[in-house]
Amino acid sequence: MSHLGFVTMDENTENLGLLPLNNWHIARGGRMVPFAGYSMPVQYEGIMAEHLWVRENAGLFDVSHMGQLQLSGPDVAAKLEAILPGDISALKAGKMRYSLLLNNDGGILDDLMVTNTGHNLYMVVNGAVKHGDIAYLRKKLPEDIKINHMTDAALLALQGPKAAAAIEKLGIMPLQPDWPQVTDLYFMDAAPFMWNGVALGISRSGYTGEDGFEISIPAEHAMEFADALCALDEVKPIGLGARDSLRLEAGLPLYGHDMNPEILPVSADLSFAISKKRREEGGFSGAEKILNELENGPVKKRVGLSIDGRQPVREGAVVVNGNGAIIGNVTSGGFSPSLGRPIAMAYVPTELAVEGQEIILEQRGKKIPATITKMPFVPQNYHRAPRGVSK
């Protein structure tokens, strides 16, 4: 998600899966690398240029490696709440919610998005762990809940301040004439649409901090759709490298780096994903431990770091105290193209998790000063509903 953020270059290059747009990426000059079991584009013209393009225009990301699931059956929302800490039952049709897949101890197995389509629950999970997620859901959910892994669908993300203007030009129509247009969606809204006779599932969401859309499309039509978007002046294809630097600037944690099964939601600074009703009622995986952390505070906490100097600090660097003892660890880090300086995320003892606190990092034997900083590093630019508009 060399070290290019979440792109792990030492992944096994044998038996890599090919995404529906694999040849499209290659034809456009994408530098392909192994990631999450697939061959994927890490960059086209360069991470810095692609990053800044998305902050000012609109970038098209291929995120088809992620798992798209449909869950259906009687009381599916209530049954899913035995695993997730979100109030899924209260999710209205056309609305989506960020949530966490938890193990019995409250550790984070994955983070995900759940949408109530009005017919079923549509869930997007991380690509690297999607098969484990499906097996876990199958094990935990009753047999009357069906899980459909949408292996015949691609997933594209159009992100940036000009994303709405770009997508409006494609002639995408609501499934019903009296339903909202795609640009009428607000952040965390979703609806079905049609484009040239092709059914699309579109949500106003993403993981860059920018306004934008995620589009689920039948795989056989993905190339045609990507061509139509990238024919617009506002849109360029963007690789994994810029996706990682964008989400880091937005203060968004990445599973497998800033989250793992040993970390509980409160420690990961994701308490917002535990809804009020669930806090009061419990009844989700690991509830006892998580509710205890909510009440008493975690031992360690994820924080943002502003790094002194120009040298980026990467995942694997450690936080040390005055005696040189390790007291924390950096989980994501890199150079911020928007800010022109290095930034990072780390876990530190909770008593140090205070904005303005100065700490010392150690990377390859070199000590680097850093300051705990409020996140997001770059303001998020979501298209939220105005006050008074029903959500």
N, C-alpha and C positions, 0 to 999 in steps of 0.2 A: 505497500500500500507502500563491482563498485557498490555503495550504500545510497540508495535513492529513496529514503523514507521507507515506505512499506514494501518496496520492491526488493525481494530477497534474491540476490543473484546466484546463490549457490543451490537453488532449488533443482531437483532432478529434472533434467531436460528430456528424459525419455518418456514416451507415452503421453506427451502433452496433448490436452484437448484443443480443438480448434473452434473458435467462436464463429458465429454466422458471418461476421464481418472480417474474418481473418485476411482474406485476399484483398479486401477493400483497404484495410490498414496498410498492407504491404504496398499496394499500388500507389498509395498516397505518401509513401516514404516513411511510414512508421517503423521505428527501431523496435523489433520484437524481442521480448524477454519472457522467461518463464515466471508465472505468478499464479498462485492458487490452482495449480494443475493445468493452466492454460498458457498458450502463447499469446502474449498481449503487448500492445504498443506502450512503451515507456515514454517516448517523446517523438515528435515530428521535426519541428524546427528548433527545438530547445526548450528546456523547462522554464527558464526565466521568461522568454518571450510568450510562451503559451499561458503561463500563469497570469502575466499582466494583461494579455488579451482577454482572458475570462473576466478579470476585474473591470474591464472597460467595455467589453462587447458581449459575445456569447460563444461558449465552447461546447462542442459535442463530445461527450464521453461514451465509450462503449463499456457498459457495466453488465454485460450479458453473462459474465461468470458468476454473478450473484444468483442465489436460489430464489425462484419465484414459486410460491406455494399457494394452493387454494385449500382451505379447510372448511368442511361443511358437515352438517349433521345436526341432530337435535341439541339445542342449548350449547352450541359450539363455543360461544363467547364465554359462558359461565364455566365450561369445562376447561377452557384454555387458561382461565384465571388461576387454576390450581398450580400452574407453572410460572406464569407471568405476573409481575406485581402491578400491572396497569389495570384501570377500570375499563376492561374491554366491553363489558355488558352495556355500559353507558355510551358507547361509541355509536353515533348516529350514522345512518346510511350516507356515504359520500365523504366521510371523515376518516382521518388516519391518525395514528398515535405511535410515538417512539416507545419501545419497551425493551425488556431484557429477558432472555431465556436463562433461567437460574437452575443450579443443581440443588440437591437436598440441603447443602450447607449454606445456600445463599450466594455461592460463587457464580460469576458471570460466565455462562457458556457461550453466549453470543448477544449482540444487540441487533435489533430488528425494527421494521416498521409494519404495523398492522392496519389494514384498511377494511372498513365495513362497506362492501360493495352493494349491499342491499339483498344480495343472494347468498353470499358466503363471506368468509374472511380471507382476504388476500394478504399474504405475508412475504416480505423480502428479507432474506437472511444473507449473511456474508458467504462469499463463494468458497473460501478455504475450509469452512466448517459445515457447509450446507448438508452434506450426507450424514454427518454426525448429528446435526440438528434434527433431520428427518427421523433418524433412528430413535433419538431421544423422545421426540414428540409422539412417535408411534408407540413407544414403550409406556409413556405416561398418560396418553389419552385413551379413553375407552374405544372399543372396537367400532362403535356406531359413528365415530368421527372419521370421515374420509379425508385423506391427504393426497392432493394431486400435485406432483412436482411438474411444473410447466416446462418441460425440457424442449418443447417446440416453440418457445417464445424467446425473443431477444429483449434486452432492456437497455435503453439509451437514456442518457441524462443531458439535457440542454441547460446550461448554467451561465448566468451573467446578466448584467443590467439590461441588455438588449434581447434577452431570451424571449420575452413576451412579444416584442415587436416582430421577431423572426418567426415564431411559431404561428402568429396570426396570418402570415403571408402564405401559408401552405394550404389554406382552404379546408382546414379541419372542421368538421361539423358535429354538433351534439347528436347523440343517438336518437333523441326525440326533438322535434322542432322547437318545442317550448322549453327545452332545458338550457342551462347556461352555456355560453360560448367558452372555449378553452381559456381565453384571457380573463374571463369572469371568475375563475377559480382564485381563491386565496390560499395562502400558505397552509398546508396540511389538508387541503381539499382534494378530492379525487372524483373522477367520473369517466364513463365510457364515451368514446367518440368514434367517428368514421373518417377515413381519409382515402379517397380514390377507391371506395368499396372495401377497404381494409379496416377491421375492428381494432381500435386502440384503447388501452387503459392508460389514462394520463392522470398524474398527481402533480400538484404544485409543491415540489419538495426537492431535496438534493442534499449533498454533503460537502458543499464548498463555502457556505455562508452567504452565497448570492441567491437572488431570485432565480427561479428556474423550474424545470419540469422533468419528471421521469416518465418515460413512455415505454409501456410494454406493447410489443408488436410481434405478430407471427414472424418466425425467423426468416421465412422465405421472402418477406417483404422488407426486411431490415435494410438491405443495401439500397434499395430504391428510395426509402425514406431518408436514409443518411445522405444520399446524393442530393435529394431535394433541399435538405437543410443546409448542406455545405455549399450549395450553389448560391446561397444568399450572402451578401456582402458582410453581414454581421457575424457569420458563423465560420469557425475553423474547427477541425478535429483536434482534440487535446489528449495527451497521453497520461499514463499513470503517475508520472513524476510530478506534474503540475497538480494533479488531483490530490496528491499527498501534501504538497506545500500549501494548497488552498485550504484544505480541511484543518491543517495545523494552525494557520493564521486565524481561522474561525473558532479555534479552541475546541474542536470536535475530536473526541477520542477515537482511536481505531482499534478494533478487536484484534487480539493477538499481540498487541504492542502496549496499549494503555489499559487494556482490560484482558483478564484471563480468569480461569476457574478459581484461582486463589484470591481474587479480589472481589469484595462485596460492593454493592452499588453506592453506598454512602461514602466509602473510601474513594471511589472513582469519581466523586462529585456528581453523581447521577441521581440524587435523591428525588429530583423532580419526576423521575419515571415511576415513583411509588405514589400512586394517587391517594388522595385524602381518605377515600372510602376504604381502600385496601389497608392503609395504615391503621384505621380504626378496627377493621374486621380481621386482618391477617388472612391466613388460609392459603398463602402461596408458598412455593418452595423456599425453604430457608427463612421463613418469616420471623421466627424467634430471634435468630442472630441479627437479621437486618433491622428489626424493630428495636433491638437493644442498641445497635450502633446509632440509630436515629436518635434515641433518647440520651445516650451517654457519649456519643461521638466516637469516631474511628481512631485507631492507633496511628494510622498514616492517611495522607490525603493527596489526591492529585492536584497539582498547582501548575500555573504557567510561570515561565522563567524568561527574564530578559538577560541575555548573556553579554558580559563585558567584552569589548574587542570585536574582531571581525571573524574569528574562527568558529564555525558551527560546532555545536556539541551534539553528538548523535546518541541514539539509543545504545545502552550498554555503559555509558559513562555513569559515574556514581556521585552521590552527594556525601561529603565527608565533614566531620566536625573538626574542631581545633586540634584534636590529637591525631587526626588522620584516620579515625575509625569511620567505616561506612555506615551511614545513617539513612540512606535513601538511594534512589536510582532514577536515571533519566529513561523515559519510555518512548519519547519522540523528540526529534530535534532537527533543525536545519536552518538554512538562511531564508529569511523572509523577503521575497522580492518586493512586496508592497512597502515594507518598512525600511529595507536596505540594511538590515542587521540580523544577527542570529537570534532565534527564539527556540524554546523547548518546553516540554512538559515533563514533570518528574513527580515521583512520590516522595514526600518528606514527612517526618514526624508531625503530627497535627499541631503541636505547640509552635512549630515554625511556619505553619501554613497561614501566614499573615502578609497581606500586601505590603511591600516595602522591606520585608525581611531580607537581609543580605546573607547569602550562603556561599559555600565553596564546592565546586564540582571538580572531579578528577577524571581526565581522559588521557589514556596512554601515558600515564605518569606525570602529566602536566596539570597543575592546579589552575582553575579558571573561576574568577568571581562571577556571581550571578545574583539577580534580585528577583524575589517572588513578585509576580505581576498579575493584575486582574486579566481574566480572559472574557471574551475573545480578544486576541491581539489586534485584529482588524474588525471594525464594526460589521455586524451581520446586516444583510440587506434583503431580508425576507419581505414578501408582499403580503403583509398581514391585513386582516379584516379591520375596517375602522371600528372604533368603539360604538357600541349600540347595534352592530350587525350580529345577528344570532349566529353562534358557532355550535 
